[in-house]
Amino acid sequence: MVASWLDGALMALIGTGSLVGALLVVALVHRIVRRLGRRSTFLAELADRAHRPTKWLVGIVVVHLTVLFGSGSHAWRDPIIRMLGLALIAAGAWLVATLLMVIEDAALTRVRTDVQDNRHARRVHTQVTLLRRITVAVVAIIALGAMLMTFPSARAAGASVLASAGVIGAIAALAAQSLLGNVFAGMQIAFSDAIRLDDVVIVEKEWGRIEDITLTYIVVHLWDDRRLVLPTSYFMSHPFQNWTRKESALLGAVELDLDWSVPVEQLRQELRRVLEGNVLWDNRVCVLQATDIVGGMVRLRALVSAADAPRLWDLRCLVREKLLVWTREQHPSALPRMRVEQASQSVRRPAVADDGTEVPSDARMFGPTVDGTAREHAFSGPHEP
């Protein structure tokens, strides 16, 4: 009894000493890596994010080895070894996931999105973001499977599970059809370049920016700070507008319905004057055309261009305001108005019908004119004798 107690105390003492020594080594390595991280962003990120999982992993390894190779046989030895083994798998998966995320973040830092032409950068960020979520999910699934396989009963049941894998797979596919469809749609979005982070889109008649893309849903940050959350499969099965797929520069139209007396050429010069020197205009397109005549008014369309959607919106509003002010102050007669024209006094004398009533010649197709009477006899059919 005393010998067993002494063996346990000795094993605990050895384990404690080994654990303290290992943690000191981890702390020393962490300090060295942090110092090197002053010159390397990757090492700084690695030191900050991998420190905690490394401490847990090293500590569990030391304790596990101490209990595993310790002398003596105790009733609590096997359950402790089993628990330490599970903790070891979990800590290892934590560390592997952290290392993968650090590597992915390091890759993203090399691709900047704060430049004017950032289409390629946003594509890379979208792909890496989705790959990060996939890798974390895969590591978690593998770790969970490894933890289950440590139990003998789970290994024994593995043969029967594999035998019925086809049936289970079919049932799982039917039960998770919507979820799997969104996952595959998310992977397709990541590599098809149809949509990326920070893309400006029109979806469900709403204008917004792609804020987040996950394997199951996409968050659209609308212009009024609302968030529209849609499943990823929506973007594969419904049409939507992507204003920044190739580039962010856009064209926008400003339409005005004015009177026929509007001086189009002077208004065109005023449009040019408004745009020249304006920081919202990108010096690409400045066009004013009469595109239609609607309801007795001339429809003028001013076509302007800007570097991106927000600038284009402000530019269109500014152009509309300036052209309205110029028309009201310089040519008020060109503002929309209703025209009333008095009919001529010379009225055509109507023809006289058979009953003596006056019938306008252009009011009847059959009679009472000569042509109308002839047409009436031609289409009235046979007459009674």
C-alpha positions as CSV (number, residue, x, y, z in Angstrom):
1,M,0.0,0.0,0.0
2,V,2.8,2.4,1.0
3,A,4.8,1.4,-2.1
4,S,1.8,2.0,-4.4
5,W,1.3,5.4,-2.8
6,L,5.0,6.3,-3.2
7,D,4.9,5.2,-6.8
8,G,2.0,7.5,-7.4
9,A,3.6,10.4,-5.6
10,L,6.9,9.9,-7.6
11,M,5.0,9.8,-10.9
12,A,3.1,13.0,-10.0
13,L,6.4,14.7,-9.0
14,I,8.0,13.7,-12.3
15,G,5.0,14.7,-14.3
16,T,4.8,18.1,-12.6
17,G,8.5,18.8,-13.2
18,S,8.3,17.7,-16.8
19,L,5.2,19.8,-17.3
20,V,6.9,22.9,-15.8
21,G,10.0,22.4,-17.9
22,A,8.1,21.9,-21.1
23,L,6.0,25.1,-20.5
24,L,9.1,27.1,-19.8
25,V,10.6,25.9,-23.1
26,V,7.3,26.9,-24.8
27,A,7.4,30.3,-23.2
28,L,11.0,30.8,-24.2
29,V,10.3,29.8,-27.8
30,H,7.2,32.1,-27.8
31,R,9.3,35.0,-26.7
32,I,12.0,34.4,-29.4
33,V,9.3,34.1,-32.1
34,R,7.7,37.3,-30.9
35,R,11.0,39.2,-31.1
36,L,11.5,37.9,-34.6
37,G,8.0,38.9,-35.4
38,R,9.0,42.6,-35.2
39,R,10.4,42.1,-38.7
40,S,8.0,39.5,-40.0
41,T,4.2,39.8,-39.9
42,F,3.9,36.1,-40.4
43,L,5.9,35.3,-37.3
44,A,4.1,37.9,-35.2
45,E,0.8,36.4,-36.2
46,L,2.1,32.9,-35.5
47,A,3.3,33.9,-32.1
48,D,0.0,35.4,-31.1
49,R,-2.4,32.8,-32.4
50,A,-0.4,29.6,-31.9
51,H,0.8,30.2,-28.4
52,R,-2.2,28.9,-26.5
53,P,-2.8,25.7,-28.5
54,T,0.9,24.9,-28.3
55,K,0.9,25.2,-24.6
56,W,-2.1,22.9,-24.3
57,L,-0.7,20.4,-26.7
58,V,2.8,20.3,-25.0
59,G,1.2,20.0,-21.6
60,I,-1.1,17.2,-22.5
61,V,1.7,15.3,-24.3
62,V,4.0,15.6,-21.2
63,V,1.2,14.4,-18.8
64,H,0.2,11.6,-21.2
65,L,3.7,10.3,-21.5
66,T,4.2,10.5,-17.8
67,V,1.1,8.5,-17.1
68,L,1.7,6.1,-19.9
69,F,5.2,5.1,-19.0
70,G,4.9,5.5,-15.3
71,S,5.4,2.4,-13.1
72,G,2.7,0.7,-11.3
73,S,-0.9,-0.4,-12.1
74,H,-3.8,1.7,-10.8
75,A,-7.5,1.5,-11.4
76,W,-7.6,5.1,-12.5
77,R,-4.7,4.7,-15.0
78,D,-6.6,3.5,-18.0
79,P,-9.5,6.1,-17.8
80,I,-6.9,8.9,-17.4
81,I,-4.9,7.7,-20.4
82,R,-8.2,7.5,-22.4
83,M,-9.1,11.1,-21.4
84,L,-5.6,12.4,-22.1
85,G,-5.7,10.7,-25.5
86,L,-8.9,12.5,-26.4
87,A,-7.5,15.8,-25.2
88,L,-4.4,15.2,-27.2
89,I,-6.4,14.8,-30.4
90,A,-8.4,17.9,-29.7
91,A,-5.4,20.0,-28.9
92,G,-3.6,18.7,-32.0
93,A,-6.6,19.6,-34.2
94,W,-6.7,23.1,-32.6
95,L,-3.1,23.7,-33.4
96,V,-3.3,22.4,-37.0
97,A,-6.4,24.6,-37.6
98,T,-4.6,27.6,-36.1
99,L,-1.5,27.0,-38.3
100,L,-3.6,26.8,-41.4
101,M,-5.5,30.0,-40.6
102,V,-2.2,31.8,-40.0
103,I,-0.9,30.6,-43.3
104,E,-4.0,31.8,-45.1
105,D,-3.9,35.2,-43.3
106,A,-0.3,35.5,-44.4
107,A,-1.3,34.9,-48.0
108,L,-4.1,37.5,-47.7
109,T,-1.7,40.2,-46.5
110,R,0.2,39.9,-49.7
111,V,-2.9,40.8,-51.7
112,R,-4.2,44.3,-50.9
113,T,-7.8,45.4,-51.5
114,D,-7.2,49.1,-50.7
115,V,-6.2,49.9,-54.3
116,Q,-8.4,51.3,-57.1
117,D,-8.3,48.1,-59.3
118,N,-8.8,45.4,-56.7
119,R,-10.9,42.9,-58.6
120,H,-8.2,40.2,-58.5
121,A,-7.5,40.9,-54.8
122,R,-11.2,40.6,-53.9
123,R,-11.4,37.3,-55.8
124,V,-8.4,35.9,-53.9
125,H,-9.9,37.1,-50.6
126,T,-13.2,35.4,-51.4
127,Q,-11.5,32.1,-52.3
128,V,-9.2,32.1,-49.2
129,T,-12.0,33.0,-46.9
130,L,-14.1,30.0,-48.1
131,L,-11.1,27.7,-48.1
132,R,-10.4,28.7,-44.5
133,R,-13.9,27.6,-43.4
134,I,-13.6,24.4,-45.4
135,T,-10.2,23.5,-43.8
136,V,-11.4,24.2,-40.3
137,A,-14.5,22.0,-40.9
138,V,-12.4,19.2,-42.4
139,V,-9.9,19.3,-39.4
140,A,-12.8,19.2,-37.0
141,I,-14.4,16.2,-38.7
142,I,-11.1,14.3,-38.8
143,A,-10.4,15.0,-35.2
144,L,-13.9,13.9,-34.2
145,G,-13.5,10.7,-36.2
146,A,-10.1,10.0,-34.6
147,M,-11.6,10.5,-31.1
148,L,-14.4,8.1,-31.8
149,M,-12.0,5.5,-33.2
150,T,-10.2,5.4,-29.8
151,F,-13.2,3.5,-28.4
152,P,-13.2,-0.2,-29.1
153,S,-17.0,-0.3,-29.4
154,A,-16.8,2.4,-32.2
155,R,-14.2,0.4,-34.0
156,A,-16.3,-2.7,-33.8
157,A,-19.3,-0.8,-35.1
158,G,-17.2,0.5,-38.0
159,A,-17.7,-2.6,-40.1
160,S,-21.5,-2.5,-39.9
161,V,-21.5,1.3,-40.6
162,L,-19.3,0.8,-43.7
163,A,-21.6,-2.0,-44.9
164,S,-24.7,0.2,-44.7
165,A,-22.8,3.3,-45.9
166,G,-24.8,3.4,-49.2
167,V,-28.2,3.5,-47.4
168,I,-27.0,6.0,-44.8
169,G,-25.4,8.2,-47.4
170,A,-28.7,8.3,-49.4
171,I,-30.7,9.1,-46.3
172,A,-28.2,11.8,-45.3
173,A,-28.2,13.3,-48.8
174,L,-32.0,13.5,-48.8
175,A,-32.1,15.0,-45.3
176,A,-29.3,17.5,-45.9
177,Q,-30.2,18.3,-49.6
178,S,-30.6,22.0,-48.9
179,L,-27.5,22.3,-46.8
180,L,-25.3,20.4,-49.2
181,G,-26.7,22.4,-52.1
182,N,-25.7,25.7,-50.3
183,V,-22.2,24.2,-49.6
184,F,-21.6,23.2,-53.2
185,A,-23.0,26.6,-54.3
186,G,-20.5,28.3,-52.0
187,M,-17.6,26.4,-53.4
188,Q,-18.8,27.2,-57.0
189,I,-19.1,30.9,-56.1
190,A,-15.5,30.9,-54.7
191,F,-13.9,29.5,-57.9
192,S,-16.3,30.7,-60.7
193,D,-15.6,34.4,-60.1
194,A,-19.3,35.2,-60.4
195,I,-19.3,37.1,-57.2
196,R,-16.6,38.3,-54.7
197,L,-16.3,40.1,-51.5
198,D,-17.0,43.9,-51.8
199,D,-18.8,43.4,-55.1
200,V,-21.6,45.9,-55.7
201,V,-24.8,44.1,-56.6
202,I,-28.5,44.6,-57.3
203,V,-30.4,41.6,-55.8
204,E,-34.0,41.4,-54.9
205,K,-34.4,45.0,-56.2
206,E,-31.9,46.2,-53.5
207,W,-28.6,47.9,-54.1
208,G,-25.8,46.8,-51.8
209,R,-22.3,45.4,-51.3
210,I,-21.2,41.8,-50.6
211,E,-20.1,41.9,-47.0
212,D,-19.6,38.2,-46.2
213,I,-19.6,34.9,-48.1
214,T,-19.9,31.6,-46.2
215,L,-20.5,28.1,-47.3
216,T,-24.3,28.4,-46.6
217,Y,-25.3,32.0,-46.9
218,I,-24.2,35.4,-48.2
219,V,-24.6,38.7,-46.4
220,V,-25.4,41.8,-48.6
221,H,-24.8,45.2,-46.9
222,L,-27.5,47.4,-48.3
223,W,-27.1,51.1,-49.0
224,D,-29.2,52.1,-46.0
225,D,-27.1,49.9,-43.6
226,R,-29.6,47.0,-43.6
227,R,-28.3,43.4,-44.1
228,L,-29.8,41.1,-46.6
229,V,-29.0,37.5,-45.9
230,L,-29.5,35.0,-48.7
231,P,-28.6,31.4,-49.2
232,T,-25.6,30.8,-51.5
233,S,-27.8,28.7,-53.7
234,Y,-29.8,31.8,-54.5
235,F,-27.0,33.3,-56.5
236,M,-26.7,30.1,-58.6
237,S,-30.4,29.9,-59.4
238,H,-31.6,33.5,-59.7
239,P,-30.3,36.4,-61.9
240,F,-28.7,39.3,-60.2
241,Q,-26.7,42.4,-61.3
242,N,-23.0,42.6,-60.5
243,W,-21.8,46.1,-61.1
244,T,-18.1,45.4,-60.3
245,R,-17.4,42.0,-61.9
246,K,-14.9,43.3,-64.4
247,E,-14.3,46.9,-63.2
248,S,-15.9,49.3,-60.8
249,A,-16.4,52.2,-63.4
250,L,-20.0,52.7,-64.4
251,L,-22.3,54.8,-66.6
252,G,-25.4,56.5,-65.3
253,A,-28.3,58.3,-66.9
254,V,-30.2,61.5,-65.8
255,E,-33.5,62.0,-67.6
256,L,-35.4,65.3,-67.9
257,D,-38.8,65.9,-69.5
258,L,-38.9,69.5,-70.8
259,D,-40.8,71.7,-73.1
260,W,-40.1,71.7,-76.9
261,S,-38.6,75.1,-76.6
262,V,-35.6,73.9,-74.5
263,P,-32.3,74.9,-76.1
264,V,-30.6,71.5,-76.3
265,E,-27.2,72.7,-77.3
266,Q,-27.0,75.2,-74.5
267,L,-28.1,72.5,-72.0
268,R,-25.4,70.2,-73.4
269,Q,-22.8,72.9,-72.8
270,E,-24.1,73.4,-69.3
271,L,-23.7,69.7,-68.6
272,R,-20.1,69.9,-69.8
273,R,-19.5,72.9,-67.5
274,V,-20.9,71.0,-64.5
275,L,-18.8,68.0,-65.0
276,E,-15.4,69.6,-65.8
277,G,-13.3,69.9,-62.7
278,N,-15.8,67.8,-60.6
279,V,-14.0,65.2,-58.5
280,L,-16.9,62.7,-58.9
281,W,-16.5,62.6,-62.7
282,D,-13.8,60.3,-64.2
283,N,-13.6,62.2,-67.5
284,R,-14.9,59.3,-69.6
285,V,-18.4,60.0,-70.8
286,C,-20.4,63.2,-71.1
287,V,-23.4,62.9,-73.5
288,L,-26.7,64.8,-73.7
289,Q,-29.3,63.5,-76.2
290,A,-33.0,63.8,-76.9
291,T,-34.1,60.2,-76.6
292,D,-37.9,60.4,-76.8
293,I,-41.0,62.6,-77.0
294,V,-43.5,61.6,-74.2
295,G,-46.8,63.4,-73.4
296,G,-46.0,66.5,-75.4
297,M,-42.6,66.9,-73.8
298,V,-39.1,66.2,-75.0
299,R,-37.1,63.6,-73.0
300,L,-33.5,64.5,-72.6
301,R,-31.0,62.0,-71.3
302,A,-27.6,63.0,-69.8
303,L,-25.2,60.1,-69.7
304,V,-22.3,60.5,-67.2
305,S,-19.6,58.2,-65.8
306,A,-17.8,57.7,-62.5
307,A,-15.2,55.5,-61.0
308,D,-17.6,53.5,-58.8
309,A,-21.2,53.2,-57.8
310,P,-21.2,55.6,-54.8
311,R,-19.6,58.3,-56.8
312,L,-22.0,57.7,-59.7
313,W,-25.0,58.1,-57.5
314,D,-23.8,61.4,-56.1
315,L,-22.8,62.6,-59.6
316,R,-26.2,61.8,-61.0
317,C,-28.0,63.7,-58.2
318,L,-25.6,66.7,-58.7
319,V,-26.2,66.8,-62.5
320,R,-29.9,66.6,-62.1
321,E,-30.0,69.5,-59.6
322,K,-27.7,71.7,-61.6
323,L,-29.6,71.2,-64.9
324,L,-32.9,71.9,-63.2
325,V,-31.6,75.1,-61.6
326,W,-30.0,76.2,-64.9
327,T,-33.3,75.6,-66.8
328,R,-35.4,77.4,-64.3
329,E,-33.1,80.4,-64.1
330,Q,-32.0,80.7,-67.7
331,H,-34.9,79.3,-69.8
332,P,-38.0,79.1,-67.6
333,S,-40.1,78.8,-70.8
334,A,-38.6,75.3,-71.3
335,L,-40.1,74.0,-68.1
336,P,-42.9,71.4,-68.6
337,R,-46.3,73.0,-69.4
338,M,-49.6,72.1,-70.9
339,R,-50.5,73.5,-74.4
340,V,-54.1,74.4,-75.4
341,E,-54.7,75.1,-79.0
342,Q,-58.0,76.7,-80.2
343,A,-59.8,75.0,-83.1
344,S,-60.1,76.7,-86.5
345,Q,-63.4,78.6,-87.3
346,S,-63.8,77.1,-90.8
347,V,-65.9,74.1,-90.3
348,R,-66.7,71.7,-93.0
349,R,-70.4,71.6,-93.9
350,P,-71.9,68.2,-93.1
351,A,-73.8,66.1,-95.5
352,V,-77.5,65.6,-95.2
353,A,-78.8,62.1,-94.4
354,D,-82.0,60.6,-95.8
355,D,-84.0,61.5,-92.7
356,G,-82.9,65.2,-93.0
357,T,-80.3,65.1,-90.2
358,E,-76.9,66.5,-90.8
359,V,-74.2,63.9,-90.8
360,P,-70.5,64.8,-91.2
361,S,-69.0,63.2,-94.2
362,D,-66.1,61.8,-92.2
363,A,-68.3,60.3,-89.5
364,R,-69.8,57.4,-91.5
365,M,-68.1,54.9,-93.8
366,F,-71.4,53.9,-95.5
367,G,-73.3,56.9,-96.8
368,P,-74.4,59.7,-97.0
369,T,-71.7,60.7,-99.5
370,V,-71.6,59.3,-103.1
371,D,-68.7,56.9,-102.2
372,G,-70.4,55.9,-99.0
373,T,-73.7,55.2,-100.7
374,A,-72.0,53.1,-103.3
375,R,-70.1,51.2,-100.6
376,E,-73.4,50.7,-98.7
377,H,-75.1,49.1,-101.7
378,A,-72.1,46.9,-102.4
379,F,-72.0,45.4,-98.9
380,S,-75.8,45.3,-98.1
381,G,-76.4,42.0,-99.8
382,P,-79.2,41.0,-102.1
383,H,-82.4,43.2,-101.9
384,E,-85.9,42.0,-101.7
385,P,-87.7,42.2,-105.1
